[in-house]
């Protein structure tokens, strides 16, 4: 099993959470804070203990939906 397919342990989740909070702080300092929706998404990843691959796939699908919406003609 590859690391990206490994279900995160409690220790992994704590490290992931610490990195997320640090990244959020840096984004805020740069004037580009995460939206409440983005924060909720990352918290969901942690809560559900999604693998790295599951997180990437979710973000990919989300980006595709947003791209389709922005490409659709305004009615």
PQR file of N, CA, C, O and H, with PARSE charges and radii, in Angstrom:
ATOM      1  N   UNK A   1       0.855  -1.193   0.000 -0.4000 1.5000
ATOM      2  CA  UNK A   1       0.000   0.000   0.000 -0.0000 2.0000
ATOM      3  C   UNK A   1       0.893   1.247   0.000  0.5500 1.7000
ATOM      4  O   UNK A   1       1.803   1.375   0.819 -0.5500 1.4000
ATOM      5  N   UNK A   2       0.618   2.145  -0.921 -0.4000 1.5000
ATOM      6  CA  UNK A   2       1.365   3.393  -1.003 -0.0000 2.0000
ATOM      7  C   UNK A   2       0.945   4.314   0.130  0.5500 1.7000
ATOM      8  O   UNK A   2      -0.176   4.220   0.632 -0.5500 1.4000
ATOM      9  H   UNK A   2      -0.121   2.041  -1.586  0.4000 1.0000
ATOM     10  N   UNK A   3       1.864   5.223   0.542 -0.4000 1.5000
ATOM     11  CA  UNK A   3       1.550   6.160   1.621 -0.0000 2.0000
ATOM     12  C   UNK A   3       0.307   6.982   1.322  0.5500 1.7000
ATOM     13  O   UNK A   3      -0.496   7.241   2.219 -0.5500 1.4000
ATOM     14  H   UNK A   3       2.774   5.299   0.135  0.4000 1.0000
ATOM     15  N   UNK A   4       0.140   7.397   0.060 -0.4000 1.5000
ATOM     16  CA  UNK A   4      -1.012   8.237  -0.282 -0.0000 2.0000
ATOM     17  C   UNK A   4      -2.329   7.477  -0.190  0.5500 1.7000
ATOM     18  O   UNK A   4      -3.395   8.092  -0.153 -0.5500 1.4000
ATOM     19  H   UNK A   4       0.793   7.187  -0.668  0.4000 1.0000
ATOM     20  N   UNK A   5      -2.267   6.140  -0.152 -0.4000 1.5000
ATOM     21  CA  UNK A   5      -3.469   5.318  -0.027 -0.0000 2.0000
ATOM     22  C   UNK A   5      -3.709   4.850   1.405  0.5500 1.7000
ATOM     23  O   UNK A   5      -4.673   4.132   1.673 -0.5500 1.4000
ATOM     24  H   UNK A   5      -1.401   5.641  -0.182  0.4000 1.0000
ATOM     25  N   UNK A   6      -2.842   5.253   2.319 -0.4000 1.5000
ATOM     26  CA  UNK A   6      -2.899   4.811   3.708 -0.0000 2.0000
ATOM     27  C   UNK A   6      -3.905   5.650   4.492  0.5500 1.7000
ATOM     28  O   UNK A   6      -3.886   6.878   4.415 -0.5500 1.4000
ATOM     29  H   UNK A   6      -2.059   5.836   2.102  0.4000 1.0000
ATOM     30  N   UNK A   7      -4.773   4.996   5.235 -0.4000 1.5000
ATOM     31  CA  UNK A   7      -5.732   5.715   6.077 -0.0000 2.0000
ATOM     32  C   UNK A   7      -4.953   6.378   7.219  0.5500 1.7000
ATOM     33  O   UNK A   7      -4.179   5.716   7.910 -0.5500 1.4000
ATOM     34  H   UNK A   7      -4.788   3.998   5.297  0.4000 1.0000
ATOM     35  N   UNK A   8      -5.157   7.678   7.413 -0.4000 1.5000
ATOM     36  CA  UNK A   8      -4.389   8.391   8.439 -0.0000 2.0000
ATOM     37  C   UNK A   8      -4.695   7.906   9.865  0.5500 1.7000
ATOM     38  O   UNK A   8      -5.844   7.637  10.216 -0.5500 1.4000
ATOM     39  H   UNK A   8      -5.786   8.216   6.852  0.4000 1.0000
ATOM     40  N   UNK A   9      -3.647   7.805  10.660 -0.4000 1.5000
ATOM     41  CA  UNK A   9      -3.779   7.456  12.077 -0.0000 2.0000
ATOM     42  C   UNK A   9      -4.104   8.724  12.871  0.5500 1.7000
ATOM     43  O   UNK A   9      -4.127   9.820  12.311 -0.5500 1.4000
ATOM     44  H   UNK A   9      -2.714   8.023  10.374  0.4000 1.0000
ATOM     45  N   UNK A  10      -4.352   8.574  14.170 -0.4000 1.5000
ATOM     46  CA  UNK A  10      -4.581   9.742  15.028 -0.0000 2.0000
ATOM     47  C   UNK A  10      -3.400  10.702  14.961  0.5500 1.7000
ATOM     48  O   UNK A  10      -3.579  11.917  14.878 -0.5500 1.4000
ATOM     49  H   UNK A  10      -4.333   7.684  14.625  0.4000 1.0000
ATOM     50  N   UNK A  11      -2.196  10.145  14.998 -0.4000 1.5000
ATOM     51  CA  UNK A  11      -0.983  10.969  14.931 -0.0000 2.0000
ATOM     52  C   UNK A  11      -0.904  11.694  13.593  0.5500 1.7000
ATOM     53  O   UNK A  11      -0.573  12.878  13.543 -0.5500 1.4000
ATOM     54  H   UNK A  11      -2.051   9.158  15.065  0.4000 1.0000
ATOM     55  N   UNK A  12      -1.207  10.981  12.507 -0.4000 1.5000
ATOM     56  CA  UNK A  12      -1.213  11.603  11.181 -0.0000 2.0000
ATOM     57  C   UNK A  12      -2.213  12.754  11.120  0.5500 1.7000
ATOM     58  O   UNK A  12      -1.903  13.830  10.609 -0.5500 1.4000
ATOM     59  H   UNK A  12      -1.475  10.019  12.548  0.4000 1.0000
ATOM     60  N   UNK A  13      -3.400  12.520  11.640 -0.4000 1.5000
ATOM     61  CA  UNK A  13      -4.453  13.547  11.612 -0.0000 2.0000
ATOM     62  C   UNK A  13      -4.003  14.786  12.379  0.5500 1.7000
ATOM     63  O   UNK A  13      -4.239  15.909  11.932 -0.5500 1.4000
ATOM     64  H   UNK A  13      -3.651  11.646  12.056  0.4000 1.0000
ATOM     65  N   UNK A  14      -3.365  14.597  13.513 -0.4000 1.5000
ATOM     66  CA  UNK A  14      -2.881  15.749  14.294 -0.0000 2.0000
ATOM     67  C   UNK A  14      -1.835  16.533  13.507  0.5500 1.7000
ATOM     68  O   UNK A  14      -1.852  17.764  13.514 -0.5500 1.4000
ATOM     69  H   UNK A  14      -3.172  13.686  13.875  0.4000 1.0000
ATOM     70  N   UNK A  15      -0.931  15.837  12.832 -0.4000 1.5000
ATOM     71  CA  UNK A  15       0.090  16.519  12.016 -0.0000 2.0000
ATOM     72  C   UNK A  15      -0.558  17.247  10.844  0.5500 1.7000
ATOM     73  O   UNK A  15      -0.192  18.377  10.520 -0.5500 1.4000
ATOM     74  H   UNK A  15      -0.917  14.837  12.826  0.4000 1.0000
ATOM     75  N   UNK A  16      -1.522  16.588  10.216 -0.4000 1.5000
ATOM     76  CA  UNK A  16      -2.241  17.201   9.093 -0.0000 2.0000
ATOM     77  C   UNK A  16      -2.953  18.466   9.558  0.5500 1.7000
ATOM     78  O   UNK A  16      -2.916  19.490   8.877 -0.5500 1.4000
ATOM     79  H   UNK A  16      -1.820  15.670  10.479  0.4000 1.0000
ATOM     80  N   UNK A  17      -3.593  18.393  10.705 -0.4000 1.5000
ATOM     81  CA  UNK A  17      -4.310  19.544  11.258 -0.0000 2.0000
ATOM     82  C   UNK A  17      -3.348  20.693  11.561  0.5500 1.7000
ATOM     83  O   UNK A  17      -3.642  21.847  11.251 -0.5500 1.4000
ATOM     84  H   UNK A  17      -3.623  17.561  11.258  0.4000 1.0000
ATOM     85  N   UNK A  18      -2.205  20.379  12.165 -0.4000 1.5000
ATOM     86  CA  UNK A  18      -1.215  21.410  12.475 -0.0000 2.0000
ATOM     87  C   UNK A  18      -0.711  22.089  11.200  0.5500 1.7000
ATOM     88  O   UNK A  18      -0.567  23.311  11.159 -0.5500 1.4000
ATOM     89  H   UNK A  18      -1.967  19.441  12.416  0.4000 1.0000
ATOM     90  N   UNK A  19      -0.443  21.292  10.157 -0.4000 1.5000
ATOM     91  CA  UNK A  19       0.017  21.861   8.883 -0.0000 2.0000
ATOM     92  C   UNK A  19      -1.066  22.730   8.254  0.5500 1.7000
ATOM     93  O   UNK A  19      -0.776  23.788   7.696 -0.5500 1.4000
ATOM     94  H   UNK A  19      -0.561  20.300  10.190  0.4000 1.0000
ATOM     95  N   UNK A  20      -2.322  22.276   8.347 -0.4000 1.5000
ATOM     96  CA  UNK A  20      -3.431  23.064   7.787 -0.0000 2.0000
ATOM     97  C   UNK A  20      -3.557  24.406   8.484  0.5500 1.7000
ATOM     98  O   UNK A  20      -3.712  25.440   7.834 -0.5500 1.4000
ATOM     99  H   UNK A  20      -2.558  21.417   8.800  0.4000 1.0000
ATOM    100  N   UNK A  21      -3.490  24.389   9.810 -0.4000 1.5000
ATOM    101  CA  UNK A  21      -3.616  25.642  10.558 -0.0000 2.0000
ATOM    102  C   UNK A  21      -2.463  26.590  10.237  0.5500 1.7000
ATOM    103  O   UNK A  21      -2.666  27.798  10.113 -0.5500 1.4000
ATOM    104  H   UNK A  21      -3.364  23.549  10.338  0.4000 1.0000
ATOM    105  N   UNK A  22      -1.257  26.048  10.104 -0.4000 1.5000
ATOM    106  CA  UNK A  22      -0.099  26.876   9.751 -0.0000 2.0000
ATOM    107  C   UNK A  22      -0.268  27.453   8.343  0.5500 1.7000
ATOM    108  O   UNK A  22       0.002  28.632   8.114 -0.5500 1.4000
ATOM    109  H   UNK A  22      -1.092  25.067  10.205  0.4000 1.0000
ATOM    110  N   UNK A  23      -0.716  26.615   7.403 -0.4000 1.5000
ATOM    111  CA  UNK A  23      -0.928  27.078   6.032 -0.0000 2.0000
ATOM    112  C   UNK A  23      -2.024  28.145   5.983  0.5500 1.7000
ATOM    113  O   UNK A  23      -1.906  29.130   5.255 -0.5500 1.4000
ATOM    114  H   UNK A  23      -0.935  25.657   7.589  0.4000 1.0000
ATOM    115  N   UNK A  24      -3.083  27.945   6.757 -0.4000 1.5000
ATOM    116  CA  UNK A  24      -4.164  28.929   6.799 -0.0000 2.0000
ATOM    117  C   UNK A  24      -3.650  30.265   7.315  0.5500 1.7000
ATOM    118  O   UNK A  24      -4.024  31.322   6.807 -0.5500 1.4000
ATOM    119  H   UNK A  24      -3.179  27.144   7.349  0.4000 1.0000
ATOM    120  N   UNK A  25      -2.795  30.209   8.321 -0.4000 1.5000
ATOM    121  CA  UNK A  25      -2.215  31.440   8.887 -0.0000 2.0000
ATOM    122  C   UNK A  25      -1.366  32.157   7.830  0.5500 1.7000
ATOM    123  O   UNK A  25      -1.454  33.377   7.684 -0.5500 1.4000
ATOM    124  H   UNK A  25      -2.492  29.350   8.734  0.4000 1.0000
ATOM    125  N   UNK A  26      -0.554  31.407   7.103 -0.4000 1.5000
ATOM    126  CA  UNK A  26       0.276  32.013   6.054 -0.0000 2.0000
ATOM    127  C   UNK A  26      -0.584  32.606   4.945  0.5500 1.7000
ATOM    128  O   UNK A  26      -0.296  33.697   4.453 -0.5500 1.4000
ATOM    129  H   UNK A  26      -0.483  30.417   7.221  0.4000 1.0000
ATOM    130  N   UNK A  27      -1.634  31.900   4.549 -0.4000 1.5000
ATOM    131  CA  UNK A  27      -2.538  32.424   3.525 -0.0000 2.0000
ATOM    132  C   UNK A  27      -3.177  33.732   3.984  0.5500 1.7000
ATOM    133  O   UNK A  27      -3.323  34.673   3.204 -0.5500 1.4000
ATOM    134  H   UNK A  27      -1.868  31.013   4.949  0.4000 1.0000
ATOM    135  N   UNK A  28      -3.554  33.776   5.256 -0.4000 1.5000
ATOM    136  CA  UNK A  28      -4.154  34.988   5.814 -0.0000 2.0000
ATOM    137  C   UNK A  28      -3.159  36.148   5.789  0.5500 1.7000
ATOM    138  O   UNK A  28      -3.508  37.272   5.429 -0.5500 1.4000
ATOM    139  H   UNK A  28      -3.435  33.012   5.889  0.4000 1.0000
ATOM    140  N   UNK A  29      -1.922  35.860   6.174 -0.4000 1.5000
ATOM    141  CA  UNK A  29      -0.880  36.893   6.185 -0.0000 2.0000
ATOM    142  C   UNK A  29      -0.638  37.448   4.783  0.5500 1.7000
ATOM    143  O   UNK A  29      -0.299  38.621   4.626 -0.5500 1.4000
ATOM    144  H   UNK A  29      -1.639  34.946   6.466  0.4000 1.0000
ATOM    145  N   UNK A  30      -0.811  36.611   3.775 -0.4000 1.5000
ATOM    146  CA  UNK A  30      -0.601  37.028   2.389 -0.0000 2.0000
ATOM    147  C   UNK A  30      -1.845  37.677   1.780  0.5500 1.7000
ATOM    148  O   UNK A  30      -1.855  38.031   0.601 -0.5500 1.4000
ATOM    149  H   UNK A  30      -1.086  35.658   3.903  0.4000 1.0000
ATOM    150  N   UNK A  31      -2.889  37.828   2.591 -0.4000 1.5000
ATOM    151  CA  UNK A  31      -4.107  38.473   2.106 -0.0000 2.0000
ATOM    152  C   UNK A  31      -4.974  37.563   1.251  0.5500 1.7000
ATOM    153  O   UNK A  31      -5.804  38.040   0.477 -0.5500 1.4000
ATOM    154  H   UNK A  31      -2.881  37.541   3.548  0.4000 1.0000
ATOM    155  N   UNK A  32      -4.786  36.253   1.385 -0.4000 1.5000
ATOM    156  CA  UNK A  32      -5.547  35.289   0.597 -0.0000 2.0000
ATOM    157  C   UNK A  32      -6.079  34.186   1.513  0.5500 1.7000
ATOM    158  O   UNK A  32      -5.713  33.020   1.367 -0.5500 1.4000
ATOM    159  H   UNK A  32      -4.112  35.864   2.013  0.4000 1.0000
ATOM    160  N   UNK A  33      -6.949  34.564   2.464 -0.4000 1.5000
ATOM    161  CA  UNK A  33      -7.436  33.556   3.419 -0.0000 2.0000
ATOM    162  C   UNK A  33      -8.348  32.529   2.752  0.5500 1.7000
ATOM    163  O   UNK A  33      -8.978  32.806   1.731 -0.5500 1.4000
ATOM    164  H   UNK A  33      -7.246  35.511   2.583  0.4000 1.0000
ATOM    165  N   UNK A  34      -8.404  31.346   3.345 -0.4000 1.5000
ATOM    166  CA  UNK A  34      -9.317  30.324   2.862 -0.0000 2.0000
ATOM    167  C   UNK A  34     -10.748  30.743   3.172  0.5500 1.7000
ATOM    168  O   UNK A  34     -11.010  31.399   4.180 -0.5500 1.4000
ATOM    169  H   UNK A  34      -7.892  31.121   4.174  0.4000 1.0000
ATOM    170  N   UNK A  35     -11.655  30.363   2.307 -0.4000 1.5000
ATOM    171  CA  UNK A  35     -13.072  30.655   2.545 -0.0000 2.0000
ATOM    172  C   UNK A  35     -13.601  29.668   3.583  0.5500 1.7000
ATOM    173  O   UNK A  35     -13.001  28.615   3.799 -0.5500 1.4000
ATOM    174  H   UNK A  35     -11.442  29.830   1.488  0.4000 1.0000
ATOM    175  N   UNK A  36     -14.717  30.000   4.225 -0.4000 1.5000
ATOM    176  CA  UNK A  36     -15.316  29.042   5.164 -0.0000 2.0000
ATOM    177  C   UNK A  36     -15.597  27.688   4.498  0.5500 1.7000
ATOM    178  O   UNK A  36     -15.463  26.643   5.135 -0.5500 1.4000
ATOM    179  H   UNK A  36     -15.205  30.855   4.049  0.4000 1.0000
ATOM    180  N   UNK A  37     -15.984  27.710   3.229 -0.4000 1.5000
ATOM    181  CA  UNK A  37     -16.245  26.465   2.497 -0.0000 2.0000
ATOM    182  C   UNK A  37     -14.962  25.639   2.342  0.5500 1.7000
ATOM    183  O   UNK A  37     -14.989  24.417   2.490 -0.5500 1.4000
ATOM    184  H   UNK A  37     -16.093  28.559   2.712  0.4000 1.0000
ATOM    185  N   UNK A  38     -13.848  26.300   2.045 -0.4000 1.5000
ATOM    186  CA  UNK A  38     -12.574  25.593   1.910 -0.0000 2.0000
ATOM    187  C   UNK A  38     -12.130  25.006   3.255  0.5500 1.7000
ATOM    188  O   UNK A  38     -11.660  23.870   3.321 -0.5500 1.4000
ATOM    189  H   UNK A  38     -13.825  27.292   1.924  0.4000 1.0000
ATOM    190  N   UNK A  39     -12.281  25.781   4.307 -0.4000 1.5000
ATOM    191  CA  UNK A  39     -11.906  25.301   5.642 -0.0000 2.0000
ATOM    192  C   UNK A  39     -12.737  24.071   5.995  0.5500 1.7000
ATOM    193  O   UNK A  39     -12.207  23.076   6.490 -0.5500 1.4000
ATOM    194  H   UNK A  39     -12.662  26.704   4.254  0.4000 1.0000
ATOM    195  N   UNK A  40     -14.044  24.145   5.736 -0.4000 1.5000
ATOM    196  CA  UNK A  40     -14.933  23.015   6.029 -0.0000 2.0000
ATOM    197  C   UNK A  40     -14.520  21.774   5.245  0.5500 1.7000
ATOM    198  O   UNK A  40     -14.593  20.659   5.760 -0.5500 1.4000
ATOM    199  H   UNK A  40     -14.475  24.954   5.334  0.4000 1.0000
ATOM    200  N   UNK A  41     -14.091  21.964   4.009 -0.4000 1.5000
ATOM    201  CA  UNK A  41     -13.668  20.836   3.190 -0.0000 2.0000
ATOM    202  C   UNK A  41     -12.453  20.145   3.817  0.5500 1.7000
ATOM    203  O   UNK A  41     -12.433  18.920   3.943 -0.5500 1.4000
ATOM    204  H   UNK A  41     -14.033  22.870   3.590  0.4000 1.0000
ATOM    205  N   UNK A  42     -11.450  20.919   4.205 -0.4000 1.5000
ATOM    206  CA  UNK A  42     -10.253  20.330   4.801 -0.0000 2.0000
ATOM    207  C   UNK A  42     -10.561  19.687   6.156  0.5500 1.7000
ATOM    208  O   UNK A  42      -9.998  18.645   6.493 -0.5500 1.4000
ATOM    209  H   UNK A  42     -11.466  21.914   4.102  0.4000 1.0000
ATOM    210  N   UNK A  43     -11.442  20.298   6.921 -0.4000 1.5000
ATOM    211  CA  UNK A  43     -11.851  19.693   8.197 -0.0000 2.0000
ATOM    212  C   UNK A  43     -12.576  18.369   7.963  0.5500 1.7000
ATOM    213  O   UNK A  43     -12.418  17.423   8.735 -0.5500 1.4000
ATOM    214  H   UNK A  43     -11.899  21.145   6.647  0.4000 1.0000
ATOM    215  N   UNK A  44     -13.383  18.305   6.878 -0.4000 1.5000
ATOM    216  CA  UNK A  44     -14.081  17.079   6.529 -0.0000 2.0000
ATOM    217  C   UNK A  44     -13.077  15.977   6.188  0.5500 1.7000
ATOM    218  O   UNK A  44     -13.246  14.832   6.607 -0.5500 1.4000
ATOM    219  H   UNK A  44     -13.512  19.073   6.251  0.4000 1.0000
ATOM    220  N   UNK A  45     -12.033  16.320   5.428 -0.4000 1.5000
ATOM    221  CA  UNK A  45     -11.001  15.338   5.098 -0.0000 2.0000
ATOM    222  C   UNK A  45     -10.426  14.720   6.372  0.5500 1.7000
ATOM    223  O   UNK A  45     -10.244  13.506   6.464 -0.5500 1.4000
ATOM    224  H   UNK A  45     -11.896  17.250   5.088  0.4000 1.0000
ATOM    225  N   UNK A  46     -10.144  15.584   7.354 -0.4000 1.5000
ATOM    226  CA  UNK A  46      -9.566  15.114   8.612 -0.0000 2.0000
ATOM    227  C   UNK A  46     -10.567  14.253   9.379  0.5500 1.7000
ATOM    228  O   UNK A  46     -10.228  13.178   9.873 -0.5500 1.4000
ATOM    229  H   UNK A  46     -10.292  16.571   7.279  0.4000 1.0000
ATOM    230  N   UNK A  47     -11.798  14.738   9.471 -0.4000 1.5000
ATOM    231  CA  UNK A  47     -12.829  14.032  10.233 -0.0000 2.0000
ATOM    232  C   UNK A  47     -13.119  12.645   9.646  0.5500 1.7000
ATOM    233  O   UNK A  47     -13.281  11.669  10.378 -0.5500 1.4000
ATOM    234  H   UNK A  47     -12.074  15.611   9.069  0.4000 1.0000
ATOM    235  N   UNK A  48     -13.180  12.580   8.325 -0.4000 1.5000
ATOM    236  CA  UNK A  48     -13.491  11.308   7.663 -0.0000 2.0000
ATOM    237  C   UNK A  48     -12.254  10.438   7.449  0.5500 1.7000
ATOM    238  O   UNK A  48     -12.351   9.306   6.975 -0.5500 1.4000
ATOM    239  H   UNK A  48     -13.048  13.373   7.730  0.4000 1.0000
ATOM    240  N   UNK A  49     -11.085  10.986   7.808 -0.4000 1.5000
ATOM    241  CA  UNK A  49      -9.811  10.264   7.660 -0.0000 2.0000
ATOM    242  C   UNK A  49      -9.590   9.799   6.227  0.5500 1.7000
ATOM    243  O   UNK A  49      -9.187   8.664   5.975 -0.5500 1.4000
ATOM    244  H   UNK A  49     -11.006  11.905   8.193  0.4000 1.0000
ATOM    245  N   UNK A  50      -9.863  10.702   5.303 -0.4000 1.5000
ATOM    246  CA  UNK A  50      -9.671  10.370   3.907 -0.0000 2.0000
ATOM    247  C   UNK A  50      -8.192  10.210   3.594  0.5500 1.7000
ATOM    248  O   UNK A  50      -7.343  10.887   4.175 -0.5500 1.4000
ATOM    249  H   UNK A  50     -10.190  11.625   5.508  0.4000 1.0000
ATOM    250  N   UNK A  51      -7.898   9.307   2.670 -0.4000 1.5000
ATOM    251  CA  UNK A  51      -6.524   9.140   2.210 -0.0000 2.0000
ATOM    252  C   UNK A  51      -6.155  10.344   1.349  0.5500 1.7000
ATOM    253  O   UNK A  51      -7.023  11.102   0.915 -0.5500 1.4000
ATOM    254  H   UNK A  51      -8.588   8.758   2.198  0.4000 1.0000
ATOM    255  N   UNK A  52      -4.871  10.504   1.112 -0.4000 1.5000
ATOM    256  CA  UNK A  52      -4.410  11.600   0.257 -0.0000 2.0000
ATOM    257  C   UNK A  52      -5.058  11.499  -1.125  0.5500 1.7000
ATOM    258  O   UNK A  52      -5.468  12.506  -1.703 -0.5500 1.4000
ATOM    259  H   UNK A  52      -4.167   9.889   1.464  0.4000 1.0000
ATOM    260  N   UNK A  53      -5.145  10.286  -1.641 -0.4000 1.5000
ATOM    261  CA  UNK A  53      -5.740  10.073  -2.963 -0.0000 2.0000
ATOM    262  C   UNK A  53      -7.217  10.479  -2.981  0.5500 1.7000
ATOM    263  O   UNK A  53      -7.675  11.080  -3.953 -0.5500 1.4000
ATOM    264  H   UNK A  53      -4.812   9.468  -1.171  0.4000 1.0000
ATOM    265  N   UNK A  54      -7.963  10.162  -1.927 -0.4000 1.5000
ATOM    266  CA  UNK A  54      -9.376  10.554  -1.850 -0.0000 2.0000
ATOM    267  C   UNK A  54      -9.514  12.077  -1.822  0.5500 1.7000
ATOM    268  O   UNK A  54     -10.404  12.632  -2.466 -0.5500 1.4000
ATOM    269  H   UNK A  54      -7.591   9.675  -1.137  0.4000 1.0000
ATOM    270  N   UNK A  55      -8.651  12.739  -1.090 -0.4000 1.5000
ATOM    271  CA  UNK A  55      -8.691  14.207  -1.009 -0.0000 2.0000
ATOM    272  C   UNK A  55      -8.410  14.828  -2.370  0.5500 1.7000
ATOM    273  O   UNK A  55      -9.109  15.744  -2.802 -0.5500 1.4000
ATOM    274  H   UNK A  55      -7.928  12.288  -0.566  0.4000 1.0000
ATOM    275  N   UNK A  56      -7.380  14.320  -3.042 -0.4000 1.5000
ATOM    276  CA  UNK A  56      -7.016  14.841  -4.357 -0.0000 2.0000
ATOM    277  C   UNK A  56      -8.169  14.657  -5.342  0.5500 1.7000
ATOM    278  O   UNK A  56      -8.494  15.573  -6.098 -0.5500 1.4000
ATOM    279  H   UNK A  56      -6.812  13.575  -2.691  0.4000 1.0000
ATOM    280  N   UNK A  57      -8.779  13.486  -5.333 -0.4000 1.5000
ATOM    281  CA  UNK A  57      -9.895  13.215  -6.243 -0.0000 2.0000
ATOM    282  C   UNK A  57     -11.075  14.144  -5.962  0.5500 1.7000
ATOM    283  O   UNK A  57     -11.706  14.637  -6.897 -0.5500 1.4000
ATOM    284  H   UNK A  57      -8.514  12.742  -4.719  0.4000 1.0000
ATOM    285  N   UNK A  58     -11.375  14.386  -4.702 -0.4000 1.5000
ATOM    286  CA  UNK A  58     -12.468  15.287  -4.337 -0.0000 2.0000
ATOM    287  C   UNK A  58     -12.180  16.700  -4.855  0.5500 1.7000
ATOM    288  O   UNK A  58     -13.065  17.348  -5.412 -0.5500 1.4000
ATOM    289  H   UNK A  58     -10.862  13.986  -3.943  0.4000 1.0000
ATOM    290  N   UNK A  59     -10.969  17.167  -4.674 -0.4000 1.5000
ATOM    291  CA  UNK A  59     -10.600  18.517  -5.126 -0.0000 2.0000
ATOM    292  C   UNK A  59     -10.649  18.591  -6.646  0.5500 1.7000
ATOM    293  O   UNK A  59     -11.096  19.593  -7.205 -0.5500 1.4000
ATOM    294  H   UNK A  59     -10.250  16.640  -4.221  0.4000 1.0000
ATOM    295  N   UNK A  60     -10.194  17.543  -7.315 -0.4000 1.5000
ATOM    296  CA  UNK A  60     -10.242  17.482  -8.783 -0.0000 2.0000
ATOM    297  C   UNK A  60     -11.693  17.605  -9.281  0.5500 1.7000
ATOM    298  O   UNK A  60     -11.987  18.384 -10.189 -0.5500 1.4000
ATOM    299  H   UNK A  60      -9.830  16.729  -6.861  0.4000 1.0000
ATOM    300  N   UNK A  61     -12.580  16.829  -8.674 -0.4000 1.5000
ATOM    301  CA  UNK A  61     -13.990  16.861  -9.083 -0.0000 2.0000
ATOM    302  C   UNK A  61     -14.607  18.231  -8.806  0.5500 1.7000
ATOM    303  O   UNK A  61     -15.372  18.755  -9.616 -0.5500 1.4000
ATOM    304  H   UNK A  61     -12.341  16.196  -7.937  0.4000 1.0000
ATOM    305  N   UNK A  62     -14.271  18.791  -7.676 -0.4000 1.5000
ATOM    306  CA  UNK A  62     -14.784  20.118  -7.318 -0.0000 2.0000
ATOM    307  C   UNK A  62     -14.319  21.169  -8.326  0.5500 1.7000
ATOM    308  O   UNK A  62     -15.102  22.020  -8.748 -0.5500 1.4000
ATOM    309  H   UNK A  62     -13.649  18.366  -7.018  0.4000 1.0000
ATOM    310  N   UNK A  63     -13.045  21.106  -8.707 -0.4000 1.5000
ATOM    311  CA  UNK A  63     -12.496  22.062  -9.679 -0.0000 2.0000
ATOM    312  C   UNK A  63     -13.171  21.902 -11.036  0.5500 1.7000
ATOM    313  O   UNK A  63     -13.456  22.890 -11.711 -0.5500 1.4000
ATOM    314  H   UNK A  63     -12.409  20.415  -8.365  0.4000 1.0000
ATOM    315  N   UNK A  64     -13.424  20.663 -11.432 -0.4000 1.5000
ATOM    316  CA  UNK A  64     -14.104  20.423 -12.714 -0.0000 2.0000
ATOM    317  C   UNK A  64     -15.518  21.003 -12.705  0.5500 1.7000
ATOM    318  O   UNK A  64     -15.948  21.595 -13.695 -0.5500 1.4000
ATOM    319  H   UNK A  64     -13.192  19.860 -10.884  0.4000 1.0000
ATOM    320  N   UNK A  65     -16.240  20.839 -11.602 -0.4000 1.5000
ATOM    321  CA  UNK A  65     -17.596  21.398 -11.499 -0.0000 2.0000
ATOM    322  C   UNK A  65     -17.562  22.921 -11.582  0.5500 1.7000
ATOM    323  O   UNK A  65     -18.383  23.528 -12.269 -0.5500 1.4000
ATOM    324  H   UNK A  65     -15.891  20.358 -10.798  0.4000 1.0000
ATOM    325  N   UNK A  66     -16.614  23.531 -10.885 -0.4000 1.5000
ATOM    326  CA  UNK A  66     -16.499  24.988 -10.916 -0.0000 2.0000
ATOM    327  C   UNK A  66     -16.140  25.481 -12.319  0.5500 1.7000
ATOM    328  O   UNK A  66     -16.655  26.501 -12.776 -0.5500 1.4000
ATOM    329  H   UNK A  66     -15.947  23.037 -10.327  0.4000 1.0000
ATOM    330  N   UNK A  67     -15.259  24.753 -12.990 -0.4000 1.5000
ATOM    331  CA  UNK A  67     -14.867  25.139 -14.351 -0.0000 2.0000
ATOM    332  C   UNK A  67     -16.054  25.047 -15.300  0.5500 1.7000
ATOM    333  O   UNK A  67     -16.236  25.924 -16.144 -0.5500 1.4000
ATOM    334  H   UNK A  67     -14.841  23.924 -12.619  0.4000 1.0000
ATOM    335  N   UNK A  68     -16.863  24.001 -15.176 -0.4000 1.5000
ATOM    336  CA  UNK A  68     -18.045  23.846 -16.031 -0.0000 2.0000
ATOM    337  C   UNK A  68     -19.039  24.973 -15.787  0.5500 1.7000
ATOM    338  O   UNK A  68     -19.631  25.513 -16.721 -0.5500 1.4000
ATOM    339  H   UNK A  68     -16.715  23.288 -14.490  0.4000 1.0000
ATOM    340  N   UNK A  69     -19.213  25.321 -14.497 -0.4000 1.5000
ATOM    341  CA  UNK A  69     -20.154  26.408 -14.166 -0.0000 2.0000
ATOM    342  C   UNK A  69     -19.696  27.734 -14.755  0.5500 1.7000
ATOM    343  O   UNK A  69     -20.500  28.500 -15.287 -0.5500 1.4000
ATOM    344  H   UNK A  69     -18.731  24.882 -13.738  0.4000 1.0000
ATOM    345  N   UNK A  70     -18.401  27.998 -14.656 -0.4000 1.5000
ATOM    346  CA  UNK A  70     -17.908  29.293 -15.154 -0.0000 2.0000
ATOM    347  C   UNK A  70     -17.866  29.329 -16.678  0.5500 1.7000
ATOM    348  O   UNK A  70     -17.888  30.409 -17.269 -0.5500 1.4000
ATOM    349  H   UNK A  70     -17.747  27.376 -14.224  0.4000 1.0000
ATOM    350  N   UNK A  71     -17.807  28.167 -17.322 -0.4000 1.5000
ATOM    351  CA  UNK A  71     -17.804  28.116 -18.790 -0.0000 2.0000
ATOM    352  C   UNK A  71     -19.205  28.158 -19.381  0.5500 1.7000
ATOM    353  O   UNK A  71     -19.370  28.469 -20.560 -0.5500 1.4000
ATOM    354  H   UNK A  71     -17.790  27.290 -16.842  0.4000 1.0000
ATOM    355  N   UNK A  72     -20.211  27.849 -18.578 -0.4000 1.5000
ATOM    356  CA  UNK A  72     -21.594  27.844 -19.056 -0.0000 2.0000
ATOM    357  C   UNK A  72     -22.032  29.265 -19.361  0.5500 1.7000
ATOM    358  O   UNK A  72     -21.701  30.190 -18.620 -0.5500 1.4000
ATOM    359  H   UNK A  72     -20.076  27.596 -17.620  0.4000 1.0000
ATOM    360  N   UNK A  73     -22.777  29.447 -20.452 -0.4000 1.5000
ATOM    361  CA  UNK A  73     -23.264  30.798 -20.790 -0.0000 2.0000
ATOM    362  C   UNK A  73     -24.268  31.278 -19.751  0.5500 1.7000
ATOM    363  O   UNK A  73     -25.060  30.501 -19.218 -0.5500 1.4000
ATOM    364  H   UNK A  73     -23.045  28.695 -21.054  0.4000 1.0000
ATOM    365  N   UNK A  74     -24.217  32.550 -19.484 -0.4000 1.5000
ATOM    366  CA  UNK A  74     -25.168  33.147 -18.525 -0.0000 2.0000
ATOM    367  C   UNK A  74     -26.546  33.202 -19.145  0.5500 1.7000
ATOM    368  O   UNK A  74     -26.723  33.618 -20.291 -0.5500 1.4000
ATOM    369  H   UNK A  74     -23.574  33.182 -19.918  0.4000 1.0000
ATOM    370  N   UNK A  75     -27.497  32.781 -18.374 -0.4000 1.5000
ATOM    371  CA  UNK A  75     -28.874  32.779 -18.894 -0.0000 2.0000
ATOM    372  C   UNK A  75     -29.660  33.911 -18.302  0.5500 1.7000
ATOM    373  O   UNK A  75     -30.838  34.076 -18.616 -0.5500 1.4000
ATOM    374  H   UNK A  75     -27.353  32.443 -17.444  0.4000 1.0000
TER
END
